[in-house]
C-alpha cells in the first residue's frame, strides 16, 4: 500500500469514526477541554489500563489535584489510592509525582511542547509524548500504540517489527496534515472492527484496500 491509498483509508475511517468508541484520552481531551497537564497525566494512567478505568481514575485524581502544584501536595499513597485499579498504580503514582516536581522546578508548572523535552520526563515514551503533542498543542505527531502498529502492518503501509519503526515509516509516507488523526482513527477501528485475532473483514469499510497481512482467519 502506498501513501496515497493509506490517506484514502484514513478518509474512509474518518466517516465511520462517529459510530465507534473514541480512545479515552482523546475523548476526554476534546469533550472536557483538558489542560496539557491533565492530558499528560491521563495518558500515563492509561498505559496497560482499560479505557473505562482510565476515565474513572483520572476523574478521581483531578478532583484532588488537576495541576502539578496541587499534585505535589498529595503523597504517593494518596495518588495511588485515587488511580487504583489502574495497572501498576503504585509505580504510576510515583511517576506522576516525579513528573509534577520536574514541571514545577524546570518549566514553571507548564508541560513542555517539544518531543525532546517530553521524552526526558520519567515514564514518558514516544507514544505518550506524541499523543500529548497532538492533543495538547495541535502539533503534527504520530502516536503509535499496539493498534496503530498492528493495523499499519496489516494494511501494508509499513513492514515493521517495532512501534518506533512504524512511526518512522509512517512519517516518511503520510502527509503531515494526517499525522495527528492516525491514532484516533486506527485505535477506534482496531477496538471495533480490525481486531488482533479474527478481524471483522466482512463489515470492514476498507477491506477492498487492505492487504490483510498476517490475517489467518477472519469473520
C-alpha positions as CSV (number, residue, x, y, z in Angstrom):
1,X,0.0,0.0,0.0
2,X,1.3,3.4,-0.9
3,X,0.8,6.7,1.0
4,X,-2.0,7.9,-1.3
5,X,-4.0,4.7,-0.7
6,X,-3.4,5.0,3.1
7,X,-4.8,8.5,3.0
8,X,-7.8,7.1,1.3
9,X,-8.2,4.6,4.1
10,X,-8.0,7.3,6.7
11,X,-10.6,9.4,4.9
12,X,-13.0,6.4,4.9
13,X,-12.3,5.6,8.5
14,X,-13.0,9.2,9.4
15,X,-16.5,9.0,8.0
16,X,-17.1,5.8,10.0
17,X,-15.4,7.1,13.2
18,X,-18.6,8.6,14.8
19,X,-20.0,5.0,15.1
20,X,-17.1,3.8,17.1
21,X,-15.8,4.5,20.6
22,X,-13.0,7.1,20.5
23,X,-9.8,6.4,22.5
24,X,-10.5,7.6,26.1
25,X,-7.7,10.2,26.5
26,X,-8.7,11.8,23.1
27,X,-12.3,11.7,24.1
28,X,-11.6,13.4,27.5
29,X,-9.3,16.0,25.9
30,X,-11.9,17.1,23.4
31,X,-15.1,16.7,25.5
32,X,-13.8,18.1,28.7
33,X,-11.2,20.6,27.5
34,X,-8.4,19.1,29.4
35,X,-5.2,21.0,30.0
36,X,-1.8,19.7,28.7
37,X,-1.0,18.6,32.2
38,X,-4.2,16.6,32.6
39,X,-3.8,15.0,29.2
40,X,-0.2,14.0,30.1
41,X,-1.3,12.5,33.4
42,X,-4.3,10.7,31.9
43,X,-2.0,9.2,29.3
44,X,0.3,7.9,32.0
45,X,-2.6,6.4,33.8
46,X,-3.9,4.8,30.6
47,X,-0.8,2.7,30.0
48,X,-1.8,-1.0,30.2
49,X,-5.2,0.0,31.6
50,X,-8.7,-0.3,30.2
51,X,-10.4,2.9,28.9
52,X,-13.2,2.9,31.5
53,X,-10.7,2.5,34.3
54,X,-8.5,5.3,32.9
55,X,-11.5,7.7,32.7
56,X,-12.7,7.0,36.3
57,X,-9.2,7.1,37.8
58,X,-8.5,10.4,36.0
59,X,-11.7,11.9,37.4
60,X,-10.9,10.8,40.9
61,X,-7.4,12.1,40.8
62,X,-8.2,15.5,39.2
63,X,-10.8,16.2,41.8
64,X,-7.9,16.1,44.3
65,X,-5.4,17.8,42.1
66,X,-5.6,19.0,38.5
67,X,-2.3,20.8,38.3
68,X,1.4,20.0,39.2
69,X,1.4,22.3,42.2
70,X,-1.6,20.7,43.9
71,X,-0.4,17.2,42.9
72,X,2.8,17.8,44.9
73,X,0.7,18.4,48.0
74,X,-0.5,14.8,47.7
75,X,1.5,11.8,48.9
76,X,2.3,8.9,46.6
77,X,-0.2,6.8,48.6
78,X,-2.9,9.3,48.1
79,X,-2.3,9.4,44.3
80,X,-2.1,5.6,44.2
81,X,-5.4,5.3,46.1
82,X,-7.1,7.7,43.7
83,X,-6.0,5.9,40.5
84,X,-6.5,2.4,41.7
85,X,-7.2,-0.1,40.0
86,X,-5.2,1.3,37.0
87,X,-2.4,-1.1,36.0
88,X,0.9,-0.6,38.0
89,X,-0.9,2.1,40.0
90,X,1.8,2.4,42.7
91,X,4.6,2.9,40.1
92,X,2.4,5.4,38.2
93,X,1.7,7.3,41.4
94,X,5.5,7.7,41.9
95,X,5.9,8.7,38.2
96,X,3.0,11.2,38.4
97,X,4.5,12.9,41.5
98,X,8.0,13.0,39.9
99,X,6.7,14.5,36.7
100,X,4.9,17.1,38.7
101,X,8.0,18.0,40.6
102,X,10.0,18.4,37.4
103,X,7.3,20.5,35.7
104,X,7.2,22.9,38.7
105,X,11.0,23.1,39.1
106,X,12.1,23.3,35.5
107,X,9.1,24.6,33.5
108,X,7.2,26.8,35.8
109,X,4.4,24.3,36.1
110,X,3.8,24.1,32.3
111,X,4.1,20.9,30.1
112,X,6.9,21.3,27.5
113,X,5.7,21.3,23.9
114,X,8.7,19.6,22.2
115,X,9.3,15.9,21.7
116,X,12.8,16.1,23.2
117,X,11.8,17.7,26.4
118,X,8.8,15.4,26.9
119,X,10.9,12.3,26.4
120,X,13.1,13.5,29.3
121,X,10.2,13.2,31.7
122,X,10.0,9.9,33.7
123,X,7.7,7.3,32.3
124,X,7.2,9.2,29.0
125,X,8.0,7.3,25.8
126,X,7.4,8.3,22.2
127,X,3.8,7.1,22.3
128,X,2.9,9.3,25.2
129,X,4.9,12.3,24.0
130,X,3.4,12.2,20.6
131,X,-0.1,11.9,22.0
132,X,0.5,15.0,24.2
133,X,1.9,17.0,21.3
134,X,-1.1,16.1,19.1
135,X,-3.9,16.6,21.7
136,X,-2.4,19.4,23.7
137,X,-0.5,21.5,21.2
138,X,-2.1,20.6,17.9
139,X,1.3,19.6,16.5
140,X,1.7,17.0,13.8
141,X,2.7,13.8,15.6
142,X,2.1,10.1,15.1
143,X,1.2,8.3,18.3
144,X,1.9,4.6,17.6
145,X,0.4,2.2,20.1
146,X,-0.3,-1.6,19.6
147,X,-3.4,-0.9,17.4
148,X,-1.6,1.6,15.1
149,X,1.5,-0.7,14.8
150,X,-0.6,-3.8,14.1
151,X,-3.1,-2.3,11.7
152,X,-0.4,-0.3,9.7
153,X,1.4,-3.6,9.1
154,X,-1.9,-5.4,8.3
155,X,-2.9,-2.8,5.8
156,X,0.5,-2.9,4.2
157,X,1.5,0.7,4.5
158,X,4.5,-0.4,6.6
159,X,6.5,-3.6,7.2
160,X,8.0,-3.2,10.6
161,X,8.7,-5.1,13.9
162,X,8.6,-2.2,16.4
163,X,6.4,0.8,17.0
164,X,9.4,3.1,16.6
165,X,10.0,1.7,13.1
166,X,6.3,2.1,12.3
167,X,6.3,5.7,13.4
168,X,9.4,6.4,11.2
169,X,7.9,4.8,8.1
170,X,4.5,6.5,8.5
171,X,6.2,9.8,8.8
172,X,8.0,9.2,5.5
173,X,4.9,8.0,3.7
174,X,2.0,10.1,5.0
175,X,1.5,13.8,4.6
176,X,1.9,15.7,7.9
177,X,-1.6,17.0,7.9
178,X,-2.9,13.5,8.6
179,X,-0.4,12.5,11.3
180,X,-2.4,13.5,14.3
181,X,-5.5,11.7,13.0
182,X,-3.9,8.3,12.7
183,X,-4.0,7.2,16.4
184,X,-7.7,8.2,16.9
185,X,-8.9,6.5,13.7
186,X,-6.8,3.3,13.9
187,X,-7.4,2.8,17.7
188,X,-11.2,3.1,17.3
189,X,-11.0,0.9,14.2
190,X,-8.9,-1.7,16.0
191,X,-11.2,-1.8,19.0
192,X,-14.3,-2.4,16.9
193,X,-13.5,-3.9,13.5
194,X,-9.9,-4.7,12.9
195,X,-9.4,-7.0,16.0
196,X,-6.0,-8.6,16.7
197,X,-7.4,-12.1,16.1
198,X,-10.2,-12.9,13.6
199,X,-11.0,-9.3,12.5
200,X,-14.4,-8.4,11.1
201,X,-13.4,-8.2,7.4
202,X,-16.9,-8.9,6.3
203,X,-18.0,-5.5,7.6
204,X,-14.8,-3.6,7.2
205,X,-15.2,-0.3,5.2
206,X,-11.6,-0.6,3.9
207,X,-11.4,-4.4,3.2
208,X,-11.1,-3.7,-0.5
209,X,-7.9,-1.7,0.1
210,X,-6.3,-3.9,2.8
211,X,-3.5,-6.3,2.1
212,X,-4.6,-8.4,5.1
213,X,-1.0,-9.2,6.0
214,X,-0.9,-11.8,8.8
215,X,-4.6,-12.4,8.8
216,X,-5.1,-16.2,9.1
217,X,-8.8,-16.2,9.7
218,X,-11.5,-13.5,9.8
219,X,-15.2,-13.0,10.3
